[in-house]
Amino acid sequence: MFFAQSVFTHMLPDQFNHSLGEAARVLKPRGTVYATCFRVDDDILAAARRTNLTQFDLRFDHEYSPGCLVNELDHLTGAVAFSDELLRSFVEAAGLQFRGPVRLGAWSGHFPVPFDGQDFLVLGR
């Protein structure tokens, strides 16, 4: 098992993509990747900006690159969020597959029954 709690939430796209590829490389054939992330779309961003449920003011106002938003320009890796499309491209590039949907976190205030503070991915071969 590869476990990354609050790690990918602090990586820019190239770092995330590389690290997920490394996780896949060392994963046993029937192994599992558990990794938290911030997943965003327009509705999630609107809720996060309206509710501000965390001490970190997670608004993700700044586009770093297509599908990637950062919370602060002066501290790019303080908090990084990704679109579904970009997350899926990372998973595919690593040769992994989703084991169910992205589990939705409470951080944005958008989801009524969250699993965790951050969103999380469960992946495998």
PyMOL CGO cylinders between C-alpha atoms (Angstrom):
from pymol import cmd
from pymol.cgo import CYLINDER

trace = [
    CYLINDER, 0.00, 0.00, 0.00, 1.10, 3.54, -0.78, 0.3, 1, 1, 1, 1, 1, 1,
    CYLINDER, 1.10, 3.54, -0.78, -0.34, 6.13, 1.60, 0.3, 1, 1, 1, 1, 1, 1,
    CYLINDER, -0.34, 6.13, 1.60, -0.07, 9.90, 1.00, 0.3, 1, 1, 1, 1, 1, 1,
    CYLINDER, -0.07, 9.90, 1.00, -2.09, 11.94, 3.48, 0.3, 1, 1, 1, 1, 1, 1,
    CYLINDER, -2.09, 11.94, 3.48, -1.84, 15.68, 2.76, 0.3, 1, 1, 1, 1, 1, 1,
    CYLINDER, -1.84, 15.68, 2.76, 1.12, 15.22, 0.41, 0.3, 1, 1, 1, 1, 1, 1,
    CYLINDER, 1.12, 15.22, 0.41, -0.33, 15.76, -3.07, 0.3, 1, 1, 1, 1, 1, 1,
    CYLINDER, -0.33, 15.76, -3.07, -2.19, 18.80, -1.71, 0.3, 1, 1, 1, 1, 1, 1,
    CYLINDER, -2.19, 18.80, -1.71, 1.23, 20.51, -1.68, 0.3, 1, 1, 1, 1, 1, 1,
    CYLINDER, 1.23, 20.51, -1.68, 2.53, 19.47, -5.10, 0.3, 1, 1, 1, 1, 1, 1,
    CYLINDER, 2.53, 19.47, -5.10, 2.44, 21.27, -8.41, 0.3, 1, 1, 1, 1, 1, 1,
    CYLINDER, 2.44, 21.27, -8.41, 1.34, 19.24, -11.47, 0.3, 1, 1, 1, 1, 1, 1,
    CYLINDER, 1.34, 19.24, -11.47, 4.77, 17.94, -12.53, 0.3, 1, 1, 1, 1, 1, 1,
    CYLINDER, 4.77, 17.94, -12.53, 5.57, 16.88, -8.97, 0.3, 1, 1, 1, 1, 1, 1,
    CYLINDER, 5.57, 16.88, -8.97, 2.17, 15.20, -8.50, 0.3, 1, 1, 1, 1, 1, 1,
    CYLINDER, 2.17, 15.20, -8.50, 2.44, 13.37, -11.83, 0.3, 1, 1, 1, 1, 1, 1,
    CYLINDER, 2.44, 13.37, -11.83, 5.99, 12.19, -11.10, 0.3, 1, 1, 1, 1, 1, 1,
    CYLINDER, 5.99, 12.19, -11.10, 5.21, 11.10, -7.54, 0.3, 1, 1, 1, 1, 1, 1,
    CYLINDER, 5.21, 11.10, -7.54, 2.11, 9.17, -8.58, 0.3, 1, 1, 1, 1, 1, 1,
    CYLINDER, 2.11, 9.17, -8.58, 4.19, 7.45, -11.26, 0.3, 1, 1, 1, 1, 1, 1,
    CYLINDER, 4.19, 7.45, -11.26, 6.76, 6.48, -8.61, 0.3, 1, 1, 1, 1, 1, 1,
    CYLINDER, 6.76, 6.48, -8.61, 3.99, 5.16, -6.37, 0.3, 1, 1, 1, 1, 1, 1,
    CYLINDER, 3.99, 5.16, -6.37, 2.74, 3.01, -9.25, 0.3, 1, 1, 1, 1, 1, 1,
    CYLINDER, 2.74, 3.01, -9.25, 6.28, 1.79, -9.98, 0.3, 1, 1, 1, 1, 1, 1,
    CYLINDER, 6.28, 1.79, -9.98, 6.82, 0.44, -6.46, 0.3, 1, 1, 1, 1, 1, 1,
    CYLINDER, 6.82, 0.44, -6.46, 3.26, -0.79, -5.92, 0.3, 1, 1, 1, 1, 1, 1,
    CYLINDER, 3.26, -0.79, -5.92, 2.75, -4.54, -5.67, 0.3, 1, 1, 1, 1, 1, 1,
    CYLINDER, 2.75, -4.54, -5.67, 0.53, -6.00, -8.41, 0.3, 1, 1, 1, 1, 1, 1,
    CYLINDER, 0.53, -6.00, -8.41, -2.63, -5.92, -6.29, 0.3, 1, 1, 1, 1, 1, 1,
    CYLINDER, -2.63, -5.92, -6.29, -1.55, -2.94, -4.20, 0.3, 1, 1, 1, 1, 1, 1,
    CYLINDER, -1.55, -2.94, -4.20, -3.53, 0.16, -3.36, 0.3, 1, 1, 1, 1, 1, 1,
    CYLINDER, -3.53, 0.16, -3.36, -2.74, 3.86, -3.45, 0.3, 1, 1, 1, 1, 1, 1,
    CYLINDER, -2.74, 3.86, -3.45, -4.57, 6.07, -0.94, 0.3, 1, 1, 1, 1, 1, 1,
    CYLINDER, -4.57, 6.07, -0.94, -3.87, 9.76, -1.51, 0.3, 1, 1, 1, 1, 1, 1,
    CYLINDER, -3.87, 9.76, -1.51, -5.59, 12.93, -0.45, 0.3, 1, 1, 1, 1, 1, 1,
    CYLINDER, -5.59, 12.93, -0.45, -5.96, 15.90, -2.76, 0.3, 1, 1, 1, 1, 1, 1,
    CYLINDER, -5.96, 15.90, -2.76, -8.05, 18.99, -3.36, 0.3, 1, 1, 1, 1, 1, 1,
    CYLINDER, -8.05, 18.99, -3.36, -10.46, 18.37, -6.25, 0.3, 1, 1, 1, 1, 1, 1,
    CYLINDER, -10.46, 18.37, -6.25, -12.14, 21.46, -7.69, 0.3, 1, 1, 1, 1, 1, 1,
    CYLINDER, -12.14, 21.46, -7.69, -14.77, 22.51, -10.15, 0.3, 1, 1, 1, 1, 1, 1,
    CYLINDER, -14.77, 22.51, -10.15, -16.83, 25.71, -10.35, 0.3, 1, 1, 1, 1, 1, 1,
    CYLINDER, -16.83, 25.71, -10.35, -19.42, 24.55, -7.78, 0.3, 1, 1, 1, 1, 1, 1,
    CYLINDER, -19.42, 24.55, -7.78, -16.81, 23.38, -5.27, 0.3, 1, 1, 1, 1, 1, 1,
    CYLINDER, -16.81, 23.38, -5.27, -14.86, 26.63, -5.62, 0.3, 1, 1, 1, 1, 1, 1,
    CYLINDER, -14.86, 26.63, -5.62, -18.03, 28.71, -5.10, 0.3, 1, 1, 1, 1, 1, 1,
    CYLINDER, -18.03, 28.71, -5.10, -18.85, 26.77, -1.92, 0.3, 1, 1, 1, 1, 1, 1,
    CYLINDER, -18.85, 26.77, -1.92, -15.30, 27.05, -0.57, 0.3, 1, 1, 1, 1, 1, 1,
    CYLINDER, -15.30, 27.05, -0.57, -15.23, 30.80, -1.18, 0.3, 1, 1, 1, 1, 1, 1,
    CYLINDER, -15.23, 30.80, -1.18, -18.64, 31.23, 0.43, 0.3, 1, 1, 1, 1, 1, 1,
    CYLINDER, -18.64, 31.23, 0.43, -18.14, 29.03, 3.51, 0.3, 1, 1, 1, 1, 1, 1,
    CYLINDER, -18.14, 29.03, 3.51, -14.40, 29.27, 4.27, 0.3, 1, 1, 1, 1, 1, 1,
    CYLINDER, -14.40, 29.27, 4.27, -14.49, 26.27, 6.61, 0.3, 1, 1, 1, 1, 1, 1,
    CYLINDER, -14.49, 26.27, 6.61, -10.75, 25.84, 7.14, 0.3, 1, 1, 1, 1, 1, 1,
    CYLINDER, -10.75, 25.84, 7.14, -8.16, 27.91, 8.97, 0.3, 1, 1, 1, 1, 1, 1,
    CYLINDER, -8.16, 27.91, 8.97, -6.21, 28.14, 5.70, 0.3, 1, 1, 1, 1, 1, 1,
    CYLINDER, -6.21, 28.14, 5.70, -8.74, 30.23, 3.72, 0.3, 1, 1, 1, 1, 1, 1,
    CYLINDER, -8.74, 30.23, 3.72, -8.79, 27.70, 0.87, 0.3, 1, 1, 1, 1, 1, 1,
    CYLINDER, -8.79, 27.70, 0.87, -10.17, 29.79, -1.98, 0.3, 1, 1, 1, 1, 1, 1,
    CYLINDER, -10.17, 29.79, -1.98, -7.85, 28.71, -4.84, 0.3, 1, 1, 1, 1, 1, 1,
    CYLINDER, -7.85, 28.71, -4.84, -8.15, 32.07, -6.60, 0.3, 1, 1, 1, 1, 1, 1,
    CYLINDER, -8.15, 32.07, -6.60, -5.03, 31.64, -8.75, 0.3, 1, 1, 1, 1, 1, 1,
    CYLINDER, -5.03, 31.64, -8.75, -4.67, 29.48, -11.87, 0.3, 1, 1, 1, 1, 1, 1,
    CYLINDER, -4.67, 29.48, -11.87, -1.18, 28.01, -11.95, 0.3, 1, 1, 1, 1, 1, 1,
    CYLINDER, -1.18, 28.01, -11.95, -1.76, 26.04, -15.16, 0.3, 1, 1, 1, 1, 1, 1,
    CYLINDER, -1.76, 26.04, -15.16, -4.80, 24.52, -16.91, 0.3, 1, 1, 1, 1, 1, 1,
    CYLINDER, -4.80, 24.52, -16.91, -6.65, 22.39, -14.36, 0.3, 1, 1, 1, 1, 1, 1,
    CYLINDER, -6.65, 22.39, -14.36, -4.41, 23.44, -11.47, 0.3, 1, 1, 1, 1, 1, 1,
    CYLINDER, -4.41, 23.44, -11.47, -5.17, 26.20, -8.96, 0.3, 1, 1, 1, 1, 1, 1,
    CYLINDER, -5.17, 26.20, -8.96, -3.02, 27.45, -6.11, 0.3, 1, 1, 1, 1, 1, 1,
    CYLINDER, -3.02, 27.45, -6.11, -4.18, 29.20, -3.00, 0.3, 1, 1, 1, 1, 1, 1,
    CYLINDER, -4.18, 29.20, -3.00, -1.31, 31.69, -2.69, 0.3, 1, 1, 1, 1, 1, 1,
    CYLINDER, -1.31, 31.69, -2.69, 0.99, 33.07, -5.36, 0.3, 1, 1, 1, 1, 1, 1,
    CYLINDER, 0.99, 33.07, -5.36, 3.77, 33.78, -2.87, 0.3, 1, 1, 1, 1, 1, 1,
    CYLINDER, 3.77, 33.78, -2.87, 3.66, 30.19, -1.54, 0.3, 1, 1, 1, 1, 1, 1,
    CYLINDER, 3.66, 30.19, -1.54, 2.67, 28.05, -4.51, 0.3, 1, 1, 1, 1, 1, 1,
    CYLINDER, 2.67, 28.05, -4.51, 2.75, 24.71, -2.72, 0.3, 1, 1, 1, 1, 1, 1,
    CYLINDER, 2.75, 24.71, -2.72, 0.93, 25.90, 0.39, 0.3, 1, 1, 1, 1, 1, 1,
    CYLINDER, 0.93, 25.90, 0.39, -2.27, 24.39, -1.06, 0.3, 1, 1, 1, 1, 1, 1,
    CYLINDER, -2.27, 24.39, -1.06, -2.79, 23.12, -4.61, 0.3, 1, 1, 1, 1, 1, 1,
    CYLINDER, -2.79, 23.12, -4.61, -6.05, 21.95, -6.21, 0.3, 1, 1, 1, 1, 1, 1,
    CYLINDER, -6.05, 21.95, -6.21, -6.77, 20.00, -9.40, 0.3, 1, 1, 1, 1, 1, 1,
    CYLINDER, -6.77, 20.00, -9.40, -9.64, 19.52, -11.82, 0.3, 1, 1, 1, 1, 1, 1,
    CYLINDER, -9.64, 19.52, -11.82, -11.13, 16.06, -12.37, 0.3, 1, 1, 1, 1, 1, 1,
    CYLINDER, -11.13, 16.06, -12.37, -9.67, 16.05, -15.87, 0.3, 1, 1, 1, 1, 1, 1,
    CYLINDER, -9.67, 16.05, -15.87, -6.13, 16.70, -14.65, 0.3, 1, 1, 1, 1, 1, 1,
    CYLINDER, -6.13, 16.70, -14.65, -6.42, 14.16, -11.81, 0.3, 1, 1, 1, 1, 1, 1,
    CYLINDER, -6.42, 14.16, -11.81, -7.63, 11.54, -14.29, 0.3, 1, 1, 1, 1, 1, 1,
    CYLINDER, -7.63, 11.54, -14.29, -4.73, 12.29, -16.63, 0.3, 1, 1, 1, 1, 1, 1,
    CYLINDER, -4.73, 12.29, -16.63, -2.23, 11.75, -13.77, 0.3, 1, 1, 1, 1, 1, 1,
    CYLINDER, -2.23, 11.75, -13.77, -3.86, 8.44, -12.84, 0.3, 1, 1, 1, 1, 1, 1,
    CYLINDER, -3.86, 8.44, -12.84, -3.86, 7.26, -16.45, 0.3, 1, 1, 1, 1, 1, 1,
    CYLINDER, -3.86, 7.26, -16.45, -0.24, 8.33, -17.02, 0.3, 1, 1, 1, 1, 1, 1,
    CYLINDER, -0.24, 8.33, -17.02, 0.80, 6.32, -13.95, 0.3, 1, 1, 1, 1, 1, 1,
    CYLINDER, 0.80, 6.32, -13.95, -0.92, 3.21, -15.32, 0.3, 1, 1, 1, 1, 1, 1,
    CYLINDER, -0.92, 3.21, -15.32, -3.36, 3.16, -12.42, 0.3, 1, 1, 1, 1, 1, 1,
    CYLINDER, -3.36, 3.16, -12.42, -7.14, 3.00, -12.19, 0.3, 1, 1, 1, 1, 1, 1,
    CYLINDER, -7.14, 3.00, -12.19, -9.67, 4.46, -9.82, 0.3, 1, 1, 1, 1, 1, 1,
    CYLINDER, -9.67, 4.46, -9.82, -11.12, 2.03, -7.32, 0.3, 1, 1, 1, 1, 1, 1,
    CYLINDER, -11.12, 2.03, -7.32, -14.40, 3.86, -7.05, 0.3, 1, 1, 1, 1, 1, 1,
    CYLINDER, -14.40, 3.86, -7.05, -15.12, 7.57, -7.29, 0.3, 1, 1, 1, 1, 1, 1,
    CYLINDER, -15.12, 7.57, -7.29, -13.05, 10.32, -5.73, 0.3, 1, 1, 1, 1, 1, 1,
    CYLINDER, -13.05, 10.32, -5.73, -14.14, 10.40, -2.09, 0.3, 1, 1, 1, 1, 1, 1,
    CYLINDER, -14.14, 10.40, -2.09, -15.40, 13.87, -1.37, 0.3, 1, 1, 1, 1, 1, 1,
    CYLINDER, -15.40, 13.87, -1.37, -14.03, 15.87, 1.53, 0.3, 1, 1, 1, 1, 1, 1,
    CYLINDER, -14.03, 15.87, 1.53, -15.52, 18.46, 3.84, 0.3, 1, 1, 1, 1, 1, 1,
    CYLINDER, -15.52, 18.46, 3.84, -12.97, 21.20, 3.21, 0.3, 1, 1, 1, 1, 1, 1,
    CYLINDER, -12.97, 21.20, 3.21, -15.11, 23.16, 0.72, 0.3, 1, 1, 1, 1, 1, 1,
    CYLINDER, -15.11, 23.16, 0.72, -18.48, 22.92, 2.44, 0.3, 1, 1, 1, 1, 1, 1,
    CYLINDER, -18.48, 22.92, 2.44, -19.98, 21.71, -0.86, 0.3, 1, 1, 1, 1, 1, 1,
    CYLINDER, -19.98, 21.71, -0.86, -20.72, 18.10, 0.11, 0.3, 1, 1, 1, 1, 1, 1,
    CYLINDER, -20.72, 18.10, 0.11, -23.28, 17.22, 2.81, 0.3, 1, 1, 1, 1, 1, 1,
    CYLINDER, -23.28, 17.22, 2.81, -21.79, 13.86, 3.89, 0.3, 1, 1, 1, 1, 1, 1,
    CYLINDER, -21.79, 13.86, 3.89, -18.01, 14.07, 3.62, 0.3, 1, 1, 1, 1, 1, 1,
    CYLINDER, -18.01, 14.07, 3.62, -15.56, 11.25, 4.23, 0.3, 1, 1, 1, 1, 1, 1,
    CYLINDER, -15.56, 11.25, 4.23, -12.61, 13.38, 5.35, 0.3, 1, 1, 1, 1, 1, 1,
    CYLINDER, -12.61, 13.38, 5.35, -11.38, 16.95, 5.46, 0.3, 1, 1, 1, 1, 1, 1,
    CYLINDER, -11.38, 16.95, 5.46, -9.62, 16.59, 2.12, 0.3, 1, 1, 1, 1, 1, 1,
    CYLINDER, -9.62, 16.59, 2.12, -10.83, 14.71, -0.93, 0.3, 1, 1, 1, 1, 1, 1,
    CYLINDER, -10.83, 14.71, -0.93, -9.14, 11.35, -1.44, 0.3, 1, 1, 1, 1, 1, 1,
    CYLINDER, -9.14, 11.35, -1.44, -8.31, 8.92, -4.18, 0.3, 1, 1, 1, 1, 1, 1,
    CYLINDER, -8.31, 8.92, -4.18, -8.19, 5.14, -3.92, 0.3, 1, 1, 1, 1, 1, 1,
    CYLINDER, -8.19, 5.14, -3.92, -6.24, 3.71, -6.85, 0.3, 1, 1, 1, 1, 1, 1,
    CYLINDER, -6.24, 3.71, -6.85, -4.84, 0.40, -8.01, 0.3, 1, 1, 1, 1, 1, 1,
    CYLINDER, -4.84, 0.40, -8.01, -3.59, -1.44, -11.08, 0.3, 1, 1, 1, 1, 1, 1,
]
cmd.load_cgo(trace, "trace")
